[in-house]
Amino acid sequence: MAELLGTQEITDPSQHGWAVEHRIRRADGEELHADVRCWDRAHESATRAGNDDALEAIADRGVAAALEYAEIVDSPAERGTVLISIWFDPADEGKLRRRVSYEAPG
């Protein structure tokens, strides 16, 4: 199971919501980063829709979702730097969205 090594607040003062970066160690010992963002509109959308899954993920600032996804993506040892992006979609009931990007070692 992946573990959270640390969290850094990266919210821009002009942003209407919040953003954090989680540093994660996977069960295989590899480390990666997950950026999680939530705009106020997405939180409002999830609340209006009664989207309990999204509201739970918003409440824990995406930690559980990031830890779960960290174990699914390819290993940094094989693919290089791994960055997980997680956000909540204001146009779709605040649903959690995620994407992974890989940067091969240079």
Contacts in CASP RR format, 6 or more apart in sequence:
PFRMAT RR
TARGET T0000
AUTHOR 0000-0000-0000
METHOD contacts of the structure
MODEL  1
MAELLGTQEITDPSQHGWAVEHRIRRADGEELHADVRCWDRAHESATRAG
NDDALEAIADRGVAAALEYAEIVDSPAERGTVLISIWFDPADEGKLRRRV
SYEAPG
1 27 0 8 1.000
1 67 0 8 1.000
1 71 0 8 1.000
2 24 0 8 1.000
2 25 0 8 1.000
2 26 0 8 1.000
2 27 0 8 1.000
2 67 0 8 1.000
2 68 0 8 1.000
2 70 0 8 1.000
2 71 0 8 1.000
3 24 0 8 1.000
3 25 0 8 1.000
3 67 0 8 1.000
4 22 0 8 1.000
4 23 0 8 1.000
4 24 0 8 1.000
4 63 0 8 1.000
4 66 0 8 1.000
4 67 0 8 1.000
5 23 0 8 1.000
5 24 0 8 1.000
5 25 0 8 1.000
5 31 0 8 1.000
6 22 0 8 1.000
6 23 0 8 1.000
7 20 0 8 1.000
7 21 0 8 1.000
7 22 0 8 1.000
7 23 0 8 1.000
7 61 0 8 1.000
7 63 0 8 1.000
8 20 0 8 1.000
8 21 0 8 1.000
8 23 0 8 1.000
9 18 0 8 1.000
9 19 0 8 1.000
9 20 0 8 1.000
10 19 0 8 1.000
10 20 0 8 1.000
10 21 0 8 1.000
10 35 0 8 1.000
11 17 0 8 1.000
11 18 0 8 1.000
11 19 0 8 1.000
11 20 0 8 1.000
12 19 0 8 1.000
15 39 0 8 1.000
16 39 0 8 1.000
16 40 0 8 1.000
16 41 0 8 1.000
17 37 0 8 1.000
17 38 0 8 1.000
17 39 0 8 1.000
17 40 0 8 1.000
17 43 0 8 1.000
18 37 0 8 1.000
18 38 0 8 1.000
18 61 0 8 1.000
19 35 0 8 1.000
19 36 0 8 1.000
19 37 0 8 1.000
19 38 0 8 1.000
20 35 0 8 1.000
20 36 0 8 1.000
20 61 0 8 1.000
20 62 0 8 1.000
21 33 0 8 1.000
21 34 0 8 1.000
21 35 0 8 1.000
21 36 0 8 1.000
22 33 0 8 1.000
22 34 0 8 1.000
22 35 0 8 1.000
22 36 0 8 1.000
22 62 0 8 1.000
22 63 0 8 1.000
22 66 0 8 1.000
23 31 0 8 1.000
23 32 0 8 1.000
23 33 0 8 1.000
24 31 0 8 1.000
24 32 0 8 1.000
24 33 0 8 1.000
24 34 0 8 1.000
24 66 0 8 1.000
24 67 0 8 1.000
24 70 0 8 1.000
25 31 0 8 1.000
26 32 0 8 1.000
26 70 0 8 1.000
26 71 0 8 1.000
26 75 0 8 1.000
27 71 0 8 1.000
28 75 0 8 1.000
28 77 0 8 1.000
30 75 0 8 1.000
30 76 0 8 1.000
30 77 0 8 1.000
30 82 0 8 1.000
31 76 0 8 1.000
32 70 0 8 1.000
32 73 0 8 1.000
32 76 0 8 1.000
32 81 0 8 1.000
32 82 0 8 1.000
32 83 0 8 1.000
32 84 0 8 1.000
33 82 0 8 1.000
33 83 0 8 1.000
33 84 0 8 1.000
34 62 0 8 1.000
34 66 0 8 1.000
34 69 0 8 1.000
34 70 0 8 1.000
34 83 0 8 1.000
34 84 0 8 1.000
34 85 0 8 1.000
34 86 0 8 1.000
35 83 0 8 1.000
35 84 0 8 1.000
35 85 0 8 1.000
35 86 0 8 1.000
36 61 0 8 1.000
36 62 0 8 1.000
36 65 0 8 1.000
36 66 0 8 1.000
36 86 0 8 1.000
36 87 0 8 1.000
37 85 0 8 1.000
37 86 0 8 1.000
37 87 0 8 1.000
37 88 0 8 1.000
38 58 0 8 1.000
38 61 0 8 1.000
38 87 0 8 1.000
38 88 0 8 1.000
39 87 0 8 1.000
39 88 0 8 1.000
39 90 0 8 1.000
41 90 0 8 1.000
42 54 0 8 1.000
42 58 0 8 1.000
42 87 0 8 1.000
42 88 0 8 1.000
42 89 0 8 1.000
42 90 0 8 1.000
42 94 0 8 1.000
43 55 0 8 1.000
43 58 0 8 1.000
43 88 0 8 1.000
43 94 0 8 1.000
44 90 0 8 1.000
45 51 0 8 1.000
45 88 0 8 1.000
45 89 0 8 1.000
45 90 0 8 1.000
45 91 0 8 1.000
45 92 0 8 1.000
45 93 0 8 1.000
45 94 0 8 1.000
46 54 0 8 1.000
46 55 0 8 1.000
46 58 0 8 1.000
46 88 0 8 1.000
46 93 0 8 1.000
46 94 0 8 1.000
46 95 0 8 1.000
47 55 0 8 1.000
48 93 0 8 1.000
49 93 0 8 1.000
49 94 0 8 1.000
50 93 0 8 1.000
51 93 0 8 1.000
51 94 0 8 1.000
51 95 0 8 1.000
53 95 0 8 1.000
53 96 0 8 1.000
54 88 0 8 1.000
54 93 0 8 1.000
54 94 0 8 1.000
54 95 0 8 1.000
54 96 0 8 1.000
56 64 0 8 1.000
57 64 0 8 1.000
57 65 0 8 1.000
57 88 0 8 1.000
57 96 0 8 1.000
58 88 0 8 1.000
62 86 0 8 1.000
65 86 0 8 1.000
65 96 0 8 1.000
65 98 0 8 1.000
66 84 0 8 1.000
66 86 0 8 1.000
69 84 0 8 1.000
69 86 0 8 1.000
69 98 0 8 1.000
69 100 0 8 1.000
70 84 0 8 1.000
73 82 0 8 1.000
73 84 0 8 1.000
73 100 0 8 1.000
74 82 0 8 1.000
74 100 0 8 1.000
74 102 0 8 1.000
75 82 0 8 1.000
76 82 0 8 1.000
79 102 0 8 1.000
79 104 0 8 1.000
80 102 0 8 1.000
80 103 0 8 1.000
80 104 0 8 1.000
80 105 0 8 1.000
81 102 0 8 1.000
81 103 0 8 1.000
81 105 0 8 1.000
82 100 0 8 1.000
82 101 0 8 1.000
82 102 0 8 1.000
83 100 0 8 1.000
83 101 0 8 1.000
83 102 0 8 1.000
83 103 0 8 1.000
84 98 0 8 1.000
84 99 0 8 1.000
84 100 0 8 1.000
85 98 0 8 1.000
85 99 0 8 1.000
85 100 0 8 1.000
85 101 0 8 1.000
86 96 0 8 1.000
86 97 0 8 1.000
86 98 0 8 1.000
87 96 0 8 1.000
87 97 0 8 1.000
87 98 0 8 1.000
88 94 0 8 1.000
88 95 0 8 1.000
88 96 0 8 1.000
88 97 0 8 1.000
89 95 0 8 1.000
89 96 0 8 1.000
89 97 0 8 1.000
END
